[in-house]
Amino acid sequence: MGTRRQRRVALAAVAATLLLAGAVYAVAASLSGSSRTTSAATIGSRAWLGIDVAATPQGGVMVVDVFPGSPAQAAGMEPGDVITRLNGKPVFSPSDVTSAIASAHPGQRIRLQYQGSGVSYSSNVPLVTRPAGYP
């Protein structure tokens, strides 16, 4: 059994390793466009489309949820649709969608191209102010 000092040093080393591992994971997840679901309404953004999206390995971003009464629902979007272009630019990750919405304002229209049930759709969708109680 080691001395008290050796145990403290070992404990400090373990704590430092865990902190470093957590920081590395957080940075890697933010850079990789993590495949976790991401709300397409960013904190601080007032514009709202009303969808949750997730990364897909095939390209584009899959719509996971469409909120009732949202602009996305009015445009006919459904869970399972895959957004391929937004304002004429290709969509590769959920952050492409969230950053485009975060930089927009309520009343502004975004041009979406998406695929659903083997059909390609194109729609100009007006963003609205996010209602209370929605993510």
N, C-alpha and C positions, 0 to 999 in steps of 0.2 A: 504494500500500500504506500502511495506517495505521500510526500509532505503536504502540508496545507498550502504552501506556495505553489507546488506543482498542480494541485487540484484547481486552484484559482486560475492559473495560466491556461490549463486545459479547458476550463469552463469559459473563459474569455475567448479562447480560440474557437470553440464551438459556436458561441453567440455571434462572433464576427463572421464566421462562415455562413451561418443562417441568414444574417442580414445581407451579406453580399449576394447570396443566392437569390433572395427575394428581389433585390434591386435588379439583378441581371434578368430575372424572369419578367419583371414589369417592363423593362426597356425592350426586351425581345418581343413581348406581346404587343406593345404599342407600335413597334416598327413593322411587324409582320402582318398587321391587319388581322388580328386574332379571329379565329373562326367562330367565336362566341357571338351570340345575337347582340346587335347594337341598335339602339333606338335611332331612328332617322330624324330625331329632333334633338339637337345638342343643347346642353345646359347653357343658358344665357341667350340662346337663339329664340327669337319670337316667332319666326316662320315655322310652319308645321305642315308636313305632308300626311302623317298619320300611318306610318308603317314601321315595322321592325324588320331588320334585314340581317342576313348572315352571309359569310363568304361561301363560295362554291369552288370546288377544285376545277370545274370546267370553264371558269371565266364568268364574268358578270357577278351579280349579287342577288341572292334569292330573297324574295319577300316571305318572311316567316309569319307575319301577322298584319292584318289591315284593320285599323280601328273604325268602329261604326261612326258614321257621320263625317268621316275624314275626306279631304280632297282625293286621296288615293282611292277610296271606295267609290266616290262619285265618278272617277275616271275609269272604273271597272276593274281595278287591280284586285287580284286574289292571292291568298297564300299559295306559294309554289311558283308564282311568276318569277322570271329572272330579268332583272334590269341590266341591259347591255350598254346603253348610252344615256348620258344625262347632259342636256344642253350641247349636244353634238360631240361630246367627248366620251371615249370609252370608259366603262366602269369596271374596275378591277377588284375593289375591296369596299367593305362597308364604309370606310372613312371617306371614300370618294363621294358617297351619297350624303353622309352627315356634313361634310365640309361645304358641299354645294348648297345645302339647305341652310346651314349656319351663316353663309355669306349672303343669303337672300332676305327679302323682307316680305311681310304679309301683303298679299295683293299681287306680288310679282309672280309671273308664270315660269315654270320650268318645263323644258321639253324632254320627255321621257320616251325611250324606246325600250320595250320589254317583250319577252316571249312568254307565252302561256298556252298550254295544251297544244303545242306544235304550231301555234300561230304567232306571227310578229305583230306587235301593236306599236303605234306612235301616238302620243297624246301631249297636248300642252295643258299642264295642270296648274291652276292658281293655288298658291300657298295661302294659308290663313294663319291667324294667331292661334297658338296652341291653347285649347280650352283647359280650364282648371281640372285637375284630376287625371290628366293624360301625361304619359312619360314624354 
